[in-house]
Amino acid sequence: MMPENNKITYGLDIGGTKIEIGRFDNQMTLIDSWRVPTPTQNYQEFLSVIAALVSEADQRSGQRGSVGIGMPGIIDKNSQVKSANVNCATGKHLVADLENTLGRSVAVANDCRLFALSESCGGAGDKLPVVYGAVIGTGAGGGLCVDGHLYKSSNNIAGEYGHLPASGTLLRKYNLPIRQCGCGLLGCSETYIAGPGLGWLYQHFGSGTNNTTIFVSDLRNQNPIAIQTFKCYMDFLGSAFSTLVLSYDPDMIVIGGGLSKIDEVIDALPIAINKHLFQGVESPIISRAKFGDSSGVRGAAILGHQYA
């Protein structure tokens, strides 16, 4: 049991396959964490599983902790959810339902935005005024933090760079088709720069596989198709990130997600960004995430602490 003067905060990271909960102290130090499968088809079961996690956390803490939650997808200005990974929550008033279920205030935000919050508060971008956190994995999303707080916008979508249109100049340069995005739009940057997009590019340029692990191995072995793919990929990624620089002028861009583990991507990114900026403007510091895969749970806890 924790001392009474040490207010505990719970961060929940909800994904399409698992829900992870972590207990954090006032200094945002992780006490413990555990996971359960995510119910994705039954909303009442989904709420009940979250309630059970929070109840267990209360028992472990000997107090009622504050709650912050990260969700994949969009939580709009009316607190309604649109999430392809957790179908049962789409269209629901998640915040109100959780507050009724848990009997306390609940803060909910997009998981990529909470990655940014974690990295701006004690993470790679700690104490920098403007930090953008970009996740490049199965999808491409992110968030903007100003002075350690998430930037607030009308539709709660500031920083959704993955759904800005890919550069028409680059599509023409590499003779690529305009791809359908899962969001319903055509030609989103995500379809070229997220993990599946990189795999698609590798296959498009002539590889017999879209496996990104094989791509990385082939790149390091100087495979010509992998080299051609990497050049194209970095052009698109640099273009996408240049829009972040021109829109937000951050002091640092922190990178997370599976593709952030590829050294060649991180090393080449500043030059790739600068190619798409006009003279006198330069890429900010590019850094890997300090907390890596733990940033989602930690960012959710920080949000819960800030809004308690």
N, C-alpha and C positions, 0 to 999 in steps of 0.2 A: 504494500500500500504506500502511495506517495504522501508526503507531507501536505497538510491542508492548504498551506500558502503557495503550493506549487500547482498552479492551474494546468490541467492536462487538456491537450487538444488532440482530436482524432482526425487523421487524414484518410480518406477512402479513395482509392483509384479503381474505377469501374471500367473493365474491359469487356470485350465480347465473349471471353472464355472464363475470366476469373475476376473476383473482387478482392483487392488487398486492403487491409486496414492497418494503420500504424498508429501507435500512441507516442506523442511527443510532449516533452516538458516545455517550460517557458522559454528555454533557449533553443527550441526547435531541435533538440537532440532526440534521436529515436530511442524509445524505451524497448519496444518489441513490435512485432508485426506478424500477421498470419493471413491466410488466403482461403477462400471458398469458391466453388464454381458459380458463375453468373447465370441466374435464370433469365432467359431472353424472350420467352414466349408468354409468360404469365405475369402480369403486372403486380397483382397482389402478392404472389410468391416473391417477386423481386423486392417489394417493399418489406416483406417479412424477413427476408434474408439480411437486408441492411439493418433492420431493427434488432435482429439477433446479434449481429456483429457489434453494434453500438452497446447493447445491453451487456454483452460479455466484457467489452472494454470498460464500461462503468464499474462492473464488479471487480475487475483487475485493478482499477484506479482507486476504488473507494470513494468516488465522486462522479458527478455528471460532467462529462467533458464537453468542450465545444466541438462542433462538427463541420468539417469542410469536405466537399466531394468533387472529384474530377470525373467528367463524363466524356466519352467520345461523341462527336457531333456538335450540334449547335443548341444552345439554350437561349431562346430569343428574349426580347424585352418583356414579354408576358410570362416568362419563366416556363414556357412550353419547350419540350425537347424534340429535336429531330435527330435520330441516331440510327444509322444503318446497322450498327453492331449490337444494339440492345433494342430490338424491334418493339418490345412490349411497352417501352417508355415513350415512344414517338407520339407526339400530340398530347401528352399528359402534362398536367401542372405539377411537375415533380417537386418543386420546392415546397409548395403548400401541402402536398400529400405527405412528404417526409416530415415536415414540421408537425403535422397532426399526428403522424405515427410515432415520432420520437419525443414529442412534447417539449421541443426546444427549437431555437433558431438554427437554421441550416443554410450554409453558403455553398452554392453549386456553380461550377464554371467548366468550360471546355478543358479537357486534359492537356492539350498542347499549350494553352494559355497558362495553366498552372505549372507546367514545366518552366516557362519563362519566369514566373513569379519565384519559384524555388531558386533558380540560378541568379536572380537579381538580389536575393536576400540571403547572404551567406554563401552563395555559390560562386561560379566563375566571374560573374559580373557584379559582385558585392560592392556596394557603395558608389557605383557608377550611376550618373543621373538617368541615362536613357539606355535600356538594355532590351534588345530583341532576342527572343528565344525561338529558334527554328528547329522543328523536328522533321527529319527526313528518314522515313521508314516505309511502312506499308502505304502511308499517305504522306502529304506534305502540309503541315500546319504550324502555327506558331502564335505568339502573342507579344505584346509590347508592354514594358513596365517603365514607369516614370517615378523616380525617387522611391523605389521599393514597393510600388503599388501598381496593380493592373490598370492600364489605360481604359477608361470607361467610354463606351461609344453607344450610340442609339440602339443598334441591333446586336450588340455584343459580338461583333465579328471583326473588329479592328485587328489586323495582322494576319488575316486568312490569305496569305500570299499564294498558296497552292491553287487557289481558284481564280487568280488573275490570269488573263489570257497569255498563252505562250507567244513569244515574239514571232510576228509574221515574217520578219526579215530572216530569222533563223529557220523557220519552216521552209522558206523558199531556198535558202542557202543549202540546206541538207536534203531538199526534195522529200520532205516528210508529209504524210497525210495529217489532216486535222482529226484528232482522236476524240471519241466520246468519253466524257468524264462521268463517274458515278453520281455526281451532284446534279446531273441533268443538263449541264452546259457542254458546249463543244470547245475543244482546244485549250482546256485548262493546263497550266504549267505542271500540275501534279501528275498528269498522264505521261510526262516526259522525264520528270526529275525524281519522283518517288521510286522506291525499290522496284515495283512492277514495271515502271516506266523505263528504268535502266535496263532491266531484263529484256523488255520489248525492243529497245534500241539495239541491244546486242544481237538479237535474233534478226532484226530488220536489216542490219548491215552484213548478214551472211553467216552468223554463227548457227550451229545446230542446236543450241540450248539458250534458254532465257534465265538460267540459274546465275544469280549475281555472285555467288561464291566461286563458281568456275570462272566467271568473268574476271574477278580480281586475280585469281591465279594465272589466268592467261595474260592479263595485263602485265603482271610482274615477269612473265616469261617472254615478253615482247611479241605477243601474238598480234599480227597486223590488224585483224578485225577488232580486237580488243582496244588497240591503240586508237583506231578510227572512232570507235564507240565512245571512248573516254574523251576524246577531243570534242565530239558533238555534245556529250552529256555535260561537260564542264561549261560549254558555251551557253547551254540552256540554263544551267544552275546559276552561272554568273549573271545572266540576264535577269533571272527571277530575283536574285538577291540585290541587284542594282536598283530594282524598284523599291526595296526596303530602305536602301540608303537615301534615295531621292525623296521618299515619302516621309521618313521618320528621322533620318540623320542620326542613327544610334551611336553611342560610344563603343558598343560591343555587340556583335552577333554571336550568340552561344548556340552551338550545334549539338543536337541529340538525335537519337534514333539509330537504327541499324547501320545506315550508310555513313554516319559520323565516325564509325570505327575503321573506315578505309582511310589510311594515312594519305594516300595520293589525293583524295578528294579535299581533305582539310588543307594540305600543303598548297594545292593549286588554286584554291578558292579566291584568295585576295586578288591575284592577277586576273582571274576570270571575271571577277566583279569589275575591276578597273577598266577592262576592255569595253564595258558598257556604260561608263560614266564620262561626262565631258571634262575637259581640262580644268584643273583646279579642285576637283572633287575626288576623294580617294576612299577606298574601302576602310571601314573601321577595323578594329581588332577582331579577329576571328578566333574563337576558342571552343574547344570541346567542353561539354557539361562537366561540372565538378561532381555532381551527384548521380549522373548517368540514369540508369533505369529506376533509381529511387526518387528521382525528382518529382514524379507524378504524385506519389503519396505525400511527400514533404511539402509540395506546393499546395496541395489540398489542405494540409494542416495549417499552413501559414495563412491561407485565405480564411479558414475557420477562426483562427486566432484574431485576425484583423477585424472580423465582423462579429465577434462574440459580444 
